[in-house]
Amino acid sequence: MMLYLHGIGHFHPENVITNRFLEELEIGTDEAWILERVGIRERRTVLPLDYIRRTKNRDPRAAHEASLYTNAQTAAAAARMALDRAGLGPADIGMVVSGSCTPAHTTPVEAATVAAELGVDAPCLDVNSACASFGMQIDFLGRMAPDRLPPFVLMVQPENFTRSIDFSDRSSAILFGDGSTAAILSSSVKAAAAFVEAQSGTNAAAWGKVTIPPQGHFRQDGHAVQGFAIRRMTESVRVLMKSAGEDNGHRGRFRFIGHQANLGALRTVCERAKIPEEQHWFNVDRFGNTGCAGAPAVLSLHWDELAAGDRVGMAFVGAGLTWVHLLLTVEGDA
């Protein structure tokens, strides 16, 4: 496969959920406890902080009404950054693909709401694989015949997770934040950065380990899910390092970006795969687990650092239980 990455963007809302804020909710947690277990200092939310204090988000349906932003607005903000980096405008986009753990609508497809926000006139569809959505979208587009794709495809991942969090449950309240990402891809117009490898799979028998029921709160079997995530990301990064030439003298930099579940899990993966700290890019400590927007937001935050010869291995895991890994190569200035 060869999918050229012309631009990538991110957006995080301005409201900050600190560990002190969570401690003040009196749910049996404090900053030391949170840092020891998940390594997260802050998260962002589209919800007013006073709303969380007052209600602890008992009713997820009310959270949509209380939100300061819609999914379409946060996705569009990330998309404008991606378009600016690509030197393109809404009229250049020939397809919009969206995916999210927390879509705002069952119908219509969320991609259509984002396209409307941006003024894009193009076919819209959703390719959703929970926290693995970014990777699955790349894999999906990479399987399509190049001559069947328009010159530029906009992918978006609007992930406003805190609307689905029960803030009286410390096990989930400490983990999640909100963020959105977007990327401009092409199979025909070349760019310095390109996805050259994608593999995916699903352990469907374990689909019930992570769920968000209709109009309900996020729930997971944390122990089982973390075990799956660590094992699967470790296997993925070993494959990616081999593909990137780490075992035969490749002279460029290799960087690893994993699913931003929690810092402890990511560091365990790095330890098992023998990835030095300087080769590990992450943002979970500053933004929490932002679902399918986590790993691409890390790439977006480091966009200006990419240089010729770089190889970036990305490993995603999500509900399903689904996994995807990608290899991004840079052959010129991104």
DRENTOR-27123 format. One line per 8 residues: for each residue x, y, z of N, C-alpha, C. Coordinates in steps of 0.05 Angstrom, whole numbers, plus 5000, padded with zeros to 4 digits. Example, Ala and Ser with C-alpha at 12.3 -4.5 7.8 and 13.67 -1.06 7.14 Angstrom:
2
5264 4886 5156 5246 4910 5156 5264 4934 5156  5257 4955 5142 5273 4979 5143 5258 5001 5157
***
This chain:
334
5017 4976 5000 5000 5000 5000 5018 5025 5000  5007 5047 4990 5020 5073 4991 4999 5094 4993  4996 5106 5017 4978 5128 5022 4995 5152 5031  4995 5173 5016 5011 5196 5022 4996 5214 5043  5011 5222 5063 5000 5239 5084 5008 5268 5078  4988 5284 5070 4994 5312 5063 4992 5332 5087  4977 5324 5106 4974 5342 5130 4959 5328 5151  4964 5335 5176 4950 5324 5199 4945 5346 5219
4922 5345 5233 4916 5366 5252 4902 5355 5277  4902 5371 5298 4890 5363 5323 4876 5386 5336  4857 5380 5354 4843 5400 5370 4837 5388 5397  4844 5403 5419 4836 5396 5446 4821 5420 5458  4797 5415 5469 4783 5437 5482 4798 5450 5505  4790 5474 5512 4806 5490 5531 4801 5482 5560  4778 5470 5567 4773 5463 5595 4790 5440 5604  4804 5444 5626 4824 5425 5636 4814 5411 5661
4814 5384 5660 4808 5368 5684 4835 5360 5696  4842 5372 5718 4867 5366 5732 4862 5343 5752  4883 5332 5762 4880 5311 5783 4869 5323 5808  4875 5348 5814 4864 5362 5837 4833 5364 5834  4824 5371 5810 4796 5372 5805 4782 5346 5811  4794 5324 5802 4782 5297 5807 4783 5291 5837  4804 5299 5851 4805 5295 5880 4782 5309 5894  4776 5333 5884 4755 5349 5896 4727 5338 5891
4725 5320 5872 4699 5307 5867 4693 5286 5889  4713 5280 5906 4709 5261 5928 4700 5234 5919  4715 5223 5900 4708 5196 5889 4730 5175 5897  4745 5183 5917 4765 5163 5928 4791 5163 5913  4800 5186 5904 4825 5188 5889 4840 5213 5896  4866 5213 5891 4882 5237 5894 4905 5237 5873  4920 5259 5872 4939 5261 5850 4960 5239 5852  4970 5233 5875 4991 5212 5877 4980 5185 5868
4956 5179 5875 4943 5153 5867 4941 5152 5837  4932 5174 5824 4928 5174 5795 4955 5172 5781  4974 5187 5789 5000 5187 5776 5013 5159 5778  5010 5146 5801 5022 5120 5805 5009 5099 5786  4983 5101 5782 4969 5081 5767 4969 5086 5737  4965 5111 5729 4962 5115 5700 4981 5137 5688  4994 5152 5705 5013 5172 5695 5001 5195 5681  4976 5202 5687 4961 5224 5673 4959 5247 5692
4967 5271 5683 4966 5295 5699 4941 5312 5693  4934 5313 5667 4912 5330 5658 4897 5317 5635  4872 5326 5632 4855 5318 5609 4839 5343 5601  4829 5343 5576 4811 5364 5567 4783 5354 5564  4764 5373 5566 4736 5365 5564 4719 5386 5549  4700 5377 5534 4681 5396 5521 4658 5404 5541  4658 5392 5565 4638 5398 5584 4646 5421 5603  4628 5438 5612 4635 5458 5632 4643 5443 5658
4664 5453 5671 4673 5440 5695 4652 5441 5717  4637 5463 5718 4615 5465 5738 4594 5443 5734  4589 5437 5709 4570 5416 5702 4579 5389 5713  4605 5383 5710 4616 5358 5720 4615 5358 5751  4622 5380 5763 4621 5382 5793 4592 5377 5803  4573 5389 5790 4546 5388 5799 4532 5361 5794  4537 5349 5772 4522 5325 5764 4539 5300 5763  4565 5302 5762 4583 5279 5757 4575 5264 5732
4561 5278 5714 4551 5267 5689 4534 5242 5692  4515 5244 5710 4497 5221 5715 4481 5213 5691  4474 5233 5674 4458 5227 5650 4473 5235 5625  4485 5216 5610 4500 5223 5586 4483 5238 5565  4457 5233 5565 4441 5248 5546 4442 5278 5551  4442 5286 5576 4443 5314 5583 4471 5326 5576  4491 5309 5576 4518 5319 5570 4520 5331 5542  4505 5320 5523 4506 5331 5496 4494 5360 5496
4474 5364 5511 4462 5391 5513 4481 5410 5527  4496 5400 5547 4514 5417 5562 4540 5423 5548  4547 5408 5528 4573 5410 5515 4577 5438 5503  4602 5447 5504 4610 5472 5493 4616 5470 5463  4620 5446 5453 4626 5441 5425 4610 5416 5416  4603 5415 5390 4593 5391 5378 4617 5375 5367  4612 5349 5361 4633 5333 5348 4641 5345 5321  4621 5355 5306 4627 5368 5280 4646 5392 5284
4642 5407 5304 4658 5431 5309 4687 5424 5316  4690 5404 5334 4718 5396 5342 4732 5383 5319  4718 5366 5304 4731 5353 5281 4739 5374 5260  4721 5394 5255 4727 5414 5236 4751 5431 5244  4754 5436 5270 4778 5451 5279 4803 5436 5273  4803 5410 5278 4827 5393 5272 4831 5393 5241  4809 5391 5226 4812 5389 5197 4823 5415 5185  4816 5438 5197 4827 5463 5186 4857 5464 5190
4867 5453 5212 4896 5452 5216 4909 5433 5195  4896 5410 5190 4907 5392 5171 4907 5404 5143  4885 5417 5136 4883 5430 5109 4905 5451 5106  4909 5467 5127 4929 5488 5126 4957 5477 5122  4963 5456 5136 4989 5443 5133 4993 5431 5106  4970 5421 5094 4972 5409 5067 4971 5430 5045  4965 5455 5052 4962 5476 5031 4938 5472 5014  4916 5461 5026 4892 5455 5011 4868 5470 5024
4846 5469 5010 4821 5481 5020 4798 5461 5019  4775 5467 5030 4752 5449 5030 4745 5440 5002  4748 5457 4982 4740 5450 4954 4758 5428 4943  4781 5423 4955 4799 5402 4945 4792 5374 4954  4775 5372 4974 4769 5346 4987 4748 5331 4970  4754 5306 4963 4737 5290 4947 4722 5268 4962  4728 5265 4988 4714 5245 5005 4720 5252 5034  4700 5248 5051 4704 5252 5080 4698 5226 5094
4716 5217 5111 4713 5192 5127 4716 5199 5156  4696 5190 5172 4697 5196 5201 4695 5170 5217  4706 5170 5241 4704 5148 5260 4708 5157 5288  4694 5144 5307 4695 5153 5335 4684 5132 5353  4694 5131 5378 4681 5115 5399 4655 5127 5407  4653 5154 5404 4630 5169 5415 4617 5186 5394  4606 5175 5373 4592 5191 5353 4568 5205 5365  4562 5228 5355 4539 5244 5365 4513 5234 5355
4514 5220 5331 4489 5210 5318 4492 5181 5310  4471 5166 5311 4470 5141 5298 4465 5145 5268  4447 5163 5262 4441 5172 5235 4439 5203 5237  4451 5218 5219 4466 5210 5196 4494 5202 5202  4510 5195 5181 4538 5190 5186 4551 5215 5196  4570 5212 5215 4582 5236 5227 4599 5251 5206  4610 5237 5186 4625 5250 5166 4609 5272 5152  4583 5268 5149 4567 5288 5136 4564 5314 5152
4563 5311 5179 4561 5334 5196 4587 5350 5196  4609 5336 5194 4635 5349 5192 4638 5364 5165  4630 5350 5144 4632 5362 5117 4615 5388 5116  4591 5387 5128 4574 5411 5128 4587 5434 5144  4600 5427 5166 4614 5447 5182 4636 5461 5167  4650 5445 5149 4673 5455 5134 4664 5467 5107  4640 5462 5098 4632 5470 5071 4643 5452 5050  4647 5426 5056 4657 5407 5036 4633 5394 5022
4635 5392 4996 4614 5379 4980 4627 5354 4968  4623 5331 4982 4637 5306 4973 4623 5282 4986  4627 5258 4976 4615 5234 4989 4626 5232 5018  4608 5223 5036 4615 5220 5064 4608 5192 5074  4625 5181 5090 4620 5155 5103 4635 5153 5129  4625 5135 5146 4639 5130 5172 4652 5103 5171  4677 5102 5180 4692 5077 5184 4701 5077 5213  4686 5063 5229 4689 5065 5258 4698 5038 5270
4721 5039 5284 4731 5016 5298 4740 5024 5325  4724 5040 5339 4729 5049 5366 4757 5062 5368  4773 5055 5388 4799 5069 5391 4819 5063 5369  4813 5043 5352 4830 5037 5329 4821 5050 5304  4802 5069 5305 4790 5080 5281 4809 5092 5261  4829 5108 5271 4848 5121 5253 4863 5100 5237  4873 5080 5251 4888 5058 5237 4870 5043 5218  4845 5037 5226 4828 5022 5209 4820 5038 5184
4817 5064 5187 4811 5081 5164 4834 5079 5144  4858 5081 5153 4881 5079 5136 4882 5052 5122  4878 5030 5138 4878 5003 5126 4855 5000 5106  4832 5011 5111 4809 5010 5093 4815 5024 5067  4825 5049 5068 4831 5064 5044 4854 5050 5029  4873 5039 5043 4896 5026 5030 4888 5001 5014  4865 4989 5021 4855 4965 5007 4840 4972 4982  4833 4997 4979 4818 5006 4955 4836 5010 4932
4826 5005 4908 4841 5010 4884 4847 5040 4882  4873 5047 4877 4880 5076 4877 4864 5093 4858  4856 5081 4835 4841 5097 4815 4812 5100 4823  4803 5088 4845 4776 5092 4854 4774 5113 4876  4796 5123 4885 4796 5144 4906 4800 5171 4893  4787 5192 4904 4792 5219 4895 4820 5228 4902  4830 5250 4890 4858 5258 4896 4863 5263 4925  4843 5274 4940 4848 5280 4968 4824 5270 4985
4830 5255 5006 4810 5245 5025 4815 5258 5052  4794 5268 5065 4796 5278 5092 4786 5257 5111  4803 5249 5130 4796 5231 5152 4794 5247 5177  4773 5242 5193 4770 5256 5219 4763 5236 5241  4771 5243 5265 4766 5227 5289 4757 5245 5312  4731 5252 5313 4721 5269 5334 4716 5253 5359  4731 5257 5380 4729 5239 5403 4724 5256 5428  4699 5260 5435 4692 5275 5459 4681 5256 5480
4700 5242 5492 4695 5219 5508 4682 5226 5535  4688 5250 5545 4678 5256 5573 4648 5257 5575  4634 5260 5552 4605 5259 5553 4595 5231 5562  4611 5210 5558 4603 5183 5564 4615 5173 5590  4628 5190 5605 4642 5181 5630 4625 5187 5654  4623 5167 5672 4611 5170 5698 4632 5181 5717  4629 5206 5724 4650 5219 5741 4646 5212 5771  4629 5193 5777 4629 5182 5804 4645 5155 5805
4654 5146 5781 4669 5121 5779 4699 5128 5774  4715 5126 5795 4743 5135 5792 4758 5119 5772  4751 5094 5767 4767 5077 5748 4766 5088 5720  4744 5101 5712 4742 5113 5685 4747 5143 5686  4738 5156 5707 4741 5186 5709 4770 5195 5707  4789 5179 5717 4817 5188 5717 4830 5184 5689  4817 5169 5671 4831 5161 5647 4825 5180 5623  4801 5188 5619 4792 5198 5593 4791 5228 5591
4798 5237 5567 4795 5265 5559 4785 5267 5531  4781 5292 5522 4770 5297 5496 4791 5308 5477  4789 5300 5452 4807 5310 5431 4797 5301 5404  4804 5315 5383 4797 5308 5356 4821 5311 5338  4821 5294 5317 4844 5295 5298 4833 5293 5270  4850 5300 5251 4842 5299 5222 4868 5295 5206  4865 5282 5183 4887 5278 5165 4878 5280 5136  4896 5289 5119 4891 5291 5090 4908 5269 5076
4895 5250 5063 4909 5228 5050 4905 5229 5020  4924 5217 5005 4921 5213 4977 4935 5188 4968  4924 5174 4949 4937 5151 4937 4951 5158 4911  4946 5183 4901 4957 5190 4875 4975 5215 4875  4970 5233 4894 4987 5258 4896 5008 5253 4916  5033 5254 4908 5055 5247 4926 5060 5268 4947  5071 5259 4970 5079 5276 4992 5104 5263 5004  5118 5278 5021 5142 5268 5034 5136 5245 5052
5113 5246 5067 5106 5225 5086 5085 5207 5074  5088 5181 5079 5069 5161 5068 5066 5137 5086  5041 5128 5088 5037 5102 5102 5042 5080 5082  5061 5063 5089 5070 5042 5070 5062 5014 5080  5052 5011 5104 5045 4985 5114 5022 4988 5134  5002 4970 5132 4980 4969 5151 4971 4941 5154  4967 4933 5179 4956 4906 5185 4935 4910 5207  4915 4893 5206 4893 4895 5226 4882 4868 5233
4868 4867 5255 4854 4842 5263 4835 4848 5286  4818 4828 5292 4798 4831 5313 4794 4805 5328  4795 4807 5354 4788 4784 5372 4758 4787 5379  4741 4780 5360 4712 4787 5362 4699 4773 5385  4709 4750 5394 4696 4736 5416 4697 4752 5442  4715 4772 5443 4718 4788 5468 4706 4816 5465  4687 4818 5446 4676 4845 5441 4663 4858 5465  4653 4842 5484 4639 4853 5507 4657 4864 5529
4683 4863 5525 4702 4873 5545 4702 4903 5547  4694 4917 5526 4693 4947 5526 4667 4955 5512  4650 4970 5526 4624 4978 5514 4616 5006 5523  4601 5019 5505 4585 5042 5513 4557 5037 5502  4538 5029 5520 4511 5023 5511 4497 5049 5501  4475 5046 5486 4461 5070 5477 4454 5088 5500  4463 5114 5498 4457 5134 5518 4466 5126 5545  4488 5110 5546 4498 5101 5572 4527 5109 5577
4538 5099 5599 4566 5105 5606 4585 5084 5596  4610 5093 5592 4632 5075 5585 4636 5054 5606  4640 5029 5598 4647 5007 5616 4668 4989 5603  4687 4979 5619 4706 4960 5609 4715 4941 5631  4725 4918 5622 4740 4900 5640 4769 4908 5638  4776 4927 5656 4802 4940 5654 4826 4922 5654  4826 4901 5671 4849 4883 5672 4852 4868 5645  4830 4857 5635 4832 4842 5610 4839 4860 5586
4828 4884 5586 4833 4902 5563 4862 4911 5564  4872 4918 5587 4900 4927 5588 4919 4905 5581  4914 4881 5589 4931 4858 5582 4931 4854 5552  4908 4855 5539 4906 4853 5510 4922 4876 5497  4918 4900 5506 4931 4923 5494 4962 4921 5495  4972 4913 5518 5001 4911 5521 5012 4889 5503  4999 4866 5504 5009 4843 5487 5008 4851 5457  4985 4862 5449 4981 4867 5420 5000 4889 5411
5002 4911 5426 5020 4932 5418 5049 4923 5418  5057 4906 5436 5085 4896 5436 5090 4879 5411  5071 4862 5404 5074 4846 5380 5076 4864 5355  5058 4884 5355 5058 4902 5332 5084 4918 5329  5094 4929 5351 5118 4946 5348 5142 4929 5340  5143 4904 5348 5165 4887 5339 5164 4883 5309  5140 4878 5298 5137 4876 5269 5145 4902 5256  5136 4924 5267 5141 4950 5254 5171 4957 5255
5185 4951 5276 5213 4956 5278 5228 4940 5257  5220 4915 5253 5233 4899 5232 5227 4911 5204  5202 4919 5199 5195 4931 5173 5210 4957 5169  5215 4972 5191 5229 4998 5188 5259 4994 5185  5269 4970 5187 5298 4965 5183 5314 4969 5207  5302 4969 5231 5317 4973 5256 5337 4951 5261  5332 4927 5249 5351 4905 5253 5371 4902 5231  5372 4920 5211 5392 4918 5190 5405 4945 5183
5408 4962 5204 5424 4985 5200 5411 5009 5188  5384 5011 5188 5371 5035 5178 5381 5060 5193  5389 5080 5178 5402 5103 5190 5384 5126 5199  5358 5125 5191 5340 5145 5200 5330 5140 5228  5313 5158 5238 5302 5154 5265 5277 5136 5264  5274 5119 5284 5249 5105 5288 5235 5116 5312  5209 5122 5310 5193 5131 5332 5169 5114 5335  5162 5108 5360 5138 5092 5366 5116 5109 5378
5092 5106 5367 5068 5119 5378 5047 5097 5383  5040 5093 5407 5020 5073 5414 4993 5085 5421  4973 5068 5425 4947 5077 5434 4951 5090 5462  4941 5114 5464 4946 5130 5488 4927 5123 5511  4928 5098 5520 4911 5088 5541 4919 5098 5568  4944 5093 5575 4956 5104 5600 4986 5101 5597  5001 5117 5612 5029 5118 5608 5043 5093 5618  5032 5081 5639 5044 5056 5649 5044 5034 5628
5021 5030 5614 5019 5010 5594 5038 5015 5571  5041 5040 5563 5059 5047 5541 5088 5042 5548  5095 5048 5572 5123 5043 5581 5129 5013 5584  5109 4998 5591 5113 4969 5591 5118 4958 5563  5103 4968 5543 5107 4960 5515 5136 4968 5507  5144 4992 5513 5171 5001 5506 5193 4983 5519  5188 4976 5544 5208 4959 5558 5210 4932 5545  5187 4920 5538 5187 4893 5526 5198 4893 5498
5193 4915 5483 5203 4917 5456 5230 4930 5453  5242 4938 5476 5268 4950 5477 5269 4976 5461  5249 4993 5466 5248 5019 5453 5258 5040 5473  5280 5054 5467 5290 5075 5485 5270 5097 5489  5272 5111 5512 5253 5133 5518 5253 5154 5497  5276 5160 5485 5277 5182 5465 5263 5174 5439  5257 5148 5435 5243 5139 5411 5213 5136 5415  5204 5143 5439 5176 5140 5446 5162 5167 5447
5143 5171 5429 5127 5196 5429 5100 5190 5441  5091 5208 5460 5066 5204 5473 5055 5231 5482  5029 5232 5489 5017 5256 5500 4996 5249 5522  4994 5224 5529 4973 5215 5548 4975 5229 5575  5000 5237 5582 5003 5250 5608 4990 5278 5608  4988 5291 5585 4976 5318 5584 4947 5318 5576  4938 5297 5561 4911 5298 5550 4894 5274 5558  4905 5254 5572 4890 5230 5579 4885 5213 5555
4868 5193 5559 4861 5174 5537 4839 5188 5521  4846 5196 5497 4826 5209 5479 4818 5190 5457  4816 5164 5463 4805 5145 5445 4821 5144 5419  4806 5144 5396 4819 5141 5370 4834 5166 5362  4831 5188 5376 4845 5213 5370 4872 5214 5384  4878 5196 5402 4903 5198 5418 4928 5195 5402  4932 5173 5389 4957 5168 5374 4960 5188 5350  4939 5193 5334 4944 5213 5313 4949 5241 5323
4939 5248 5347 4945 5274 5358 4975 5276 5365  4986 5254 5375 5015 5253 5380 5031 5259 5355  5023 5245 5333 5036 5250 5307 5033 5279 5299  5009 5290 5302 5005 5318 5295 5022 5337 5311  5024 5332 5337 5041 5349 5354 5070 5349 5346  5079 5327 5334 5107 5324 5325 5111 5329 5295  5090 5339 5282 5091 5341 5252 5115 5356 5242  5121 5378 5255 5143 5396 5246 5171 5384 5252
5172 5362 5267 5198 5349 5274 5205 5328 5254  5186 5318 5237 5191 5297 5219 5212 5305 5198  5230 5287 5192 5252 5293 5173 5257 5269 5156  5270 5273 5133 5276 5252 5114 5290 5229 5128  5281 5205 5123 5293 5181 5134 5278 5171 5159  5260 5187 5170 5245 5178 5194 5226 5156 5188  5222 5139 5207 5202 5117 5206 5186 5119 5232  5160 5120 5229 5142 5122 5253 5124 5097 5253
5126 5081 5274 5109 5058 5278 5086 5066 5296  5061 5061 5287 5038 5067 5303 5022 5042 5309  5015 5038 5335 5001 5014 5343 4975 5022 5357  4952 5011 5347 4926 5019 5357 4912 4994 5368  4897 4997 5390 4880 4976 5400 4853 4989 5408  4832 4974 5407 4806 4985 5413 4785 4964 5418  4761 4973 5426 4739 4955 5430 4735 4939 5405  4726 4915 5411 4721 4897 5388 4728 4867 5393
4750 4860 5404 4775 4876 5409 4791 4877 5383  4796 4901 5374 4809 4905 5349 4837 4917 5352  4855 4910 5334 4882 4921 5333 4889 4929 5305  4905 4949 5302 4917 4958 5276 4945 4968 5281  4963 4962 5263 4988 4977 5264 4995 4988 5236  5009 5011 5237 5016 5026 5213 5046 5033 5213  5058 5034 5189 5085 5045 5187 5084 5069 5169  5094 5092 5179 5096 5117 5164 5125 5122 5158
5131 5127 5133 5159 5133 5125 5160 5162 5115  5183 5175 5119 5187 5202 5110 5211 5202 5091  5207 5210 5066 5228 5210 5046 5238 5238 5039  5225 5258 5051 5233 5286 5047 5223 5302 5070  5224 5329 5069 5214 5345 5090 5183 5344 5090  5171 5337 5113 5142 5335 5115 5129 5362 5117
***
